[in-house]
Amino acid sequence: MSLPYTHLPQHWDVLIAGGGTAGAVAGIAAARAGARVLVLEAQGSLGGSGTNAWVTPLMRNVSAGQNLNRGLTDELKARLLERGDGARDGNGNDNWFNPEGLKYVLERLLIESGGEVLYHTSVVAPVLDGERIGSLVVHNKGGLQALGADVFIDATGDADVAAAAGVPFHAGDEDGLHQAMSLRFSLAGVDLETLCTFLSANGQWQESPRFMHFWMVWGKKSSLEPLFKQAVAQGILEERDGDYFQAFSVPGRPNELSFNCPRIRADLNDGTDPWHLSGAQTDGRESIERLIRFCKTYLPGCQDAYLGSYAPMVGVRETRRIVGDYTLTLNDILDCRKFGDSICKNHYPVDIHSVKGGAKLLHEREGTAPYFAPDAYHELPYRCIVPQGISNLLVPGRSASSTFEAQSSIRVQQNCHSMGEAAGVAAAWAAREYGGEVRRVGGAALREKLRALGANV
């Protein structure tokens, strides 16, 4: 049975499915390049993982002490700093931000650039014409509608458009298991000065109450492990609550902490499965109740704390990865491979949050590979966001073409910014000059254009 839908008369140069980490930046970049742009977003705000999943702060991606992601990433940080929703600590780390402030900054940048956004809209399916997408069928309060464009960007994070269009993809590790999901939350009413003093005196030094970061993972010599063992013995925590525990302070939100946990139970690991996603919400909230009780019981300064918020979105680290014109591998990362069509530099570690327990961090190892030099980095080519089988589609972000291990390194937000900016510029170029054919955009020429815009490529 086919469902009826209405073809809207409007036509865009670039249509972006998903206004998350890569998609919002892609929309800004494409609009600035002169394209007529529409960003489709299922939530009521832009930013995806960074806003609606509350993934803060940005993870540092540096080489020789210098940020590798520049361009629009620099502009986002500057806007956040100006508003008081960003901060730079004493070590020069400028990755601290307030997720609520980022929602506004991204929206204003898109609108000021001439782009449009359509919120509360879900992509249903692409309408194909051979190896070309002609329109996307979407669903919102207007019913089922088909929206046409010359170039499409799949920034859903799960390659939803690409997969539905028949683009080949991989998902999970060799056993088909995905990285663990998380449901982040914030804890309000915290006496950060008291907590900061306690942590600094007990094995986890803190710069100040403004810039706090503390953690616990079983068997990793965290100073908090004895407290976790007591809490498990007393029935306050479950054993799995210590698989990954991490918290950060948040600019513009005094007396509040953002937690990069709890880790969702192992059998709920597929972010493309609606039952897994729903289960992650309920399992996450129940786990959060235990973690709040732990903090109030064991951490000085948290006695009067209370739940600030649940993240509206589950934090998903990895699902589908497209098969593109090039697939980035672990060897590319270890060998610090460079590419003539580079759109991004990266030195973030291979960081696999395994549902089998613990975290696999490549940067905890020593070695002789070029990767381990302090000024090392590898590059990500444009070909990784060009999917096989479709001529007018780009797929930036965590679904870019890569192996399971390599994806765990390139998936972080600042790399998604860089991929999104490149996709936006390339899509506008393809729509204007090449009838939407994204492969006709020269990778080397794209790299030079990005450099002229301030990108570090």
N, C-alpha and C positions, 0 to 999 in steps of 0.2 A: 504494500500500500504506500503510495506517495502522498505526502501532505501538501496541500496548496499553500503557496506563498505569493506575496506581492512583490513585484519588481519595482523598486523605487527609481524615480527618474534621474536622481542625482548620480554623478559619476565622479570618482576621485582618481587622482594620479596614484596615490599610495593608500592602501587600506591595511591597518595594523590590527591583528587579532591579539588582544592582550595589552593592557597598559601598565604592565609590571616593570620590573627593574630594567630590562632591555627594551620593552615596547614603548614606555614613556619617553625614554631618551631617543629612540628611533623616530618617534613622532616629532619631537623638537627638531632633530637634525634634518629630517626630510622637509619639514615646513620651512626651515631657514634656507634650505637649498632651493626654495621656490615651488615646491610641489603642493598641490591641494591634498591635504592629509586628513584622514579620519581614524581615530584610535577607538577601538571597541573594547570596553572593559566591563567585566561581570560584576565587579564591586562598585562602590560609590566613590572611589578615589583612586588615583594613580599610585604607582610605587610598588605594588605587589609584595614581595618578600620583605622589603625594607620598611613598608608602612603597615600593610594589613597583616603580615605575619610577624611584625615587630622584631625583625632581625637587625639589631643594633648592638654595637657600632659596626661600621664597615671593617672588614678584616684587612689588615695592612698587606699591601702588595708592593714590596720595595726591593731595590737592588742597589747596593752601595749606599744605602740610606736614603735613596731618592724614590719618590712615588713613581710607579710605572704607568699608572692610568691618569691621563691628564684630560685635555679637551673639555667636554661638557662636565666631566666629573669635577674638575676644578671649579667650574661655574656653580654647580650645585653646592659645593662646600662653602663657597664664598657667600652665596645667598643665605645659607643656613647660619653661618657665622654672623652675618649682618642682623639677622632676626633674633639672635640669642638661642637658636635651635641647633647650633653647632659649636664645637669647641676644639681647641688645640692644647694638648698637655705639654708638660715641661720637656718631653722627649721629642717634640715636634710632630707627634701623632695627631693629625687633623681629621681623623675618621669618626669622631664622636658626633652623634646627631640624635635629634628628637624625631621619632617616626611621624608624629602628628604634624610637626612643622614641615617635614619633607612632602607630605601630601599637598600642602598649599604651594610650596615652591615649584614642584613639578607641574602642577596645574597651571600656575601663572606663566611659567616658561613656555609651555605648549601654546597657551592662548596668545601670549605676546608674540610668539613666532608665527601666528596665523593658522595654527592647527586647530582641529575640532576634536572633541571627545564625546562619545555616546556611552554613558554609564548604564549599569543594570541591563547589560546586553550580552547574551551568551551566543557563541558561534555554534551552529548546528552542523553545517556541512558545506564544503566547497562545491560549486557547480563547475564541472570540467568541460573543456573543449579540447579534446586530444590531450596534449601535454601542457596545457595552459589552463589556468584558473580564470574563469570569466567573472564570477561573483561569489560571495559568501552568503549563505542563508543563515540568518541570525534569528534569535527569539528574544523579545522583550514585551513590554506592555502593549506594543503595537501589533503583536502577533508574530507570525513568521514573515520575514522580509528578506529579499535578496538585494545585496549592495554590490555594485560593480566598481572595478578599478583596473588600472593597467598593471600595477605591481602589488603584490601582497607580501606582508611580513607576518610570519607565524611567531609571535612572542608569547604564546600561551604557557611556555615553560615545559609543556608536556608534548610538544610537537603535534597538537591535536589536528590542526589543519593539514599538516604534511602527511600524517598517518592516514587521514581520511581521503587524501588525494592519491594514495597509493605509493608514497615515498617509502622506500625500505628503511627500517630502523632496527636498532638493538635496544634492549632494556635489561637492566640488572647485571649481576656478575655472572660468572660461569655457571652458577646454580640457579640463575634467574631471580636471585634475591636483590632487592634494592637497598640503598643506604637507609638507615633509620630515619624516621620522621620525628619531629618535635612539635609540641604546642607551647609556644612561648607565653609568658605572662609577666605582669609587673607587680611588685610589692610596694605599697605606699605606706606612709606613716613611719618610715625608718629613721632612726637617729643615726645619720651617716657618720657623724664625728665619733660617736661611741663605737660603732662597728668598725670604722677605719682604724681606730686605736687598737682594738682587740685583734684585728687581723694582722696589723703590722707587728704587734708584739708576739704573735703566734705563728710565725713562719711564712706569712704572705704579705710582704711589704706593699703598702699603698702610698701613692704620691700624695693624695689628699682626698677629702670626701667628695670633691668634684670629679675625680678620675679614679674610680674603683673598679677592680677586676679580681674576682676570687673564684676558686674552682675546686672540684674533687672528682677524681676518677679512681675506681678501685685499683690498687697496685701501682699507682703512679707517684707515690710518696707525697701526696697532698697532706698538709698539716691538719686538714679537716677530717681525714679518714678516721681517727679515733672517735670523733663525735658521731660520724655516720654509723660506725659499728655499734655504739651505744644505742643510737636511735633504732637500729634494726633489732637489737636485742630486746628493746622495750616495746616493740611493735608500732612505733611511730612511723617508721619507714619500712618499705620492702627492700629486699636485696637489690633489685634492679634499679632502684632510685639512685644508687651510687654508681651506676654505669657511666653516667655523664651528668655533671652538675656544674653550672657556670652562671655567673651574674656580673652585671655591669651597671655603673651609674649612667644617668641619662641627662644631657644638657637641657636646661630649661625646665627640668622637673625635679626640684629639690625634694629630698627625703623620699626618693623613689628609686627602685632598682629594676632592671630588666633581666629576666632569666632566660638563658639559652637551654632550656629544659622545661619539662621532663621529656625524656626519650620515650617514644611510644613503643608498646610491647611488640615483640619481634614478629608475630604473625600478622600485624597490620603494617605493611611496608610498601604497598604499591599505591602511589599517589594518583594513578589513573583508574583505580578501582573505587567506585562511589561507596561501597560498603566499607572498604578500608579507611577512606577519608572520614566517613561518619563515625566509625569505631574509634578513630584517632581522636576525634573531638571529645567523646565521652571518656575514653581511657585517659586522655590528657588532663581533663578537668579533675578526675578523681585523683590522679597522681599529684596535681598541683595542690590539692587539699592536704596531702601528706607533707609536701615540701614546705608549705606555709607553716604547718604545725611544727616541723623541724626547726625552721628559722626562728619562730617565736620562742621555742623551748631552749635552743642551744646557742643562738647567736646574740650576744649583747648588742642592744640597740634595736632589736626587732621585737621586743616584748609587746609593743603596742601597734605593731604593723598589721596591715590588712590588705586584702586583694585589691590591687589597683585596676587591673583589667586582664581579661583573656584576649590573646591575639585572635582576631576574627578568622584568620586563615591558618590552617595547619602549615607548618614549615616543612616543605618537601625538598630534599636535596637532589634527588635523581630519579627520573623515570625513563621516558623514551629518549634515545639519542639517534638522530637521523644518520643515514649513510649519505655523506656529501661527496663532493668532488675530491676532497682529501679528508682522511681520518687521522686526527692527532693521536699519537701513541705515547706510552710511558717513556720509550726510548727517545722520542723527540724532546721530552722534558728533561731527561737526564743528560742528554747530549747538547742541550741548549741550542736546538736547531733554529736557524733563521730562514725566513722566506721572503722572496721578492714581492709577494702580495700580502705582507703582514698587515693586520689591522689591530693587533693588540700585543703588548709585551706582558709576560707573566713570570713571577717567581714565587707564587703562593705554593705552599707544600701540597703534596698528594695527601689528602685528608679524608680518609674513608671512615665514616661512622657506620660500622658494621652492625647489623642486627644480631650477629653472632657474639657481640659483646666487645666493649672497649672501642678504641679509636686507633687507626693505623696512620701514623704521622711520619711521612718520609723524612721530614727535617729532624727527626730524633736520631736518625742514623748518620754514621760517618761513611765517607766513601771517596773514591778518586775521580768519579765522574765530574764533568764540567759543572753540573748542577750545584755542587757543594761549594763552589767559590763564592765569596761574599758579594762579588759584583756580577753574579750570573743571572741570566734570564733566558727564556725561550720566547719564540714568537708563535702567533696563531694566524694562519693564512685565511684570506677571504674565502678560499675554496671550502673551508670548514662550515660556512653558513650557507653554501649553495647546495641545495639538495638534489640528488639524482632523480630524474624522471619528470620534473616540472620546470618549465622555462621561465616563469615570472614569479618565483617565490624565493624568499630568503628566510632563514631560521637562525636568528642570533640567540644568545643566552645559554642556559644550561642544557638545552637540547642540541647544541652544535655537534657536528660530527667528530666523535672522539671515542676512545675505548673507555671502559668502566673506570680504570685507574686514572687515565688522563682527565676525565670529566671531573673527578673529585678535586682536581687542582684548578681548573679554569672556571668552575661554577660560581665563584664568589661574586658579590654584587659589582665591584668595580670593573672586573673583566666583562660582566654583562653590560655595564654602561658602555665600555669601549666597543664591544660587538654591536650593541644597539646603535651607537652613533655611526659606525661604519655602514650598517645595514640601511639606515635612514638616508645617508648621503648617496649610497649606491642605488637605492630604490628610486630616489628622485632623478638621478642621472639616467637610469634605465628607462623611466617613464618619459622623460623629456627627449632623449636622443635615440633610443633603441627599441621603441615600441613595446617596452616592458621586459625585454630579454636581458635578464640579469647577468648572464655569462658574457655578454658583450661589453660589460663594464671592465675595463682593464685593471687588473689588480695593482699593478705598479702605479698607474695613474691615480687610482683611488687612494693609494698610500700617500702620494704627494699631496692630494687634496686634503686628506686628513691632517697631515703635518701643517698645512697652511692654516688649518682651523685650530691648531694648538695641541693636537693629539701627539702622543709620544709613541710613534711607530717608525 
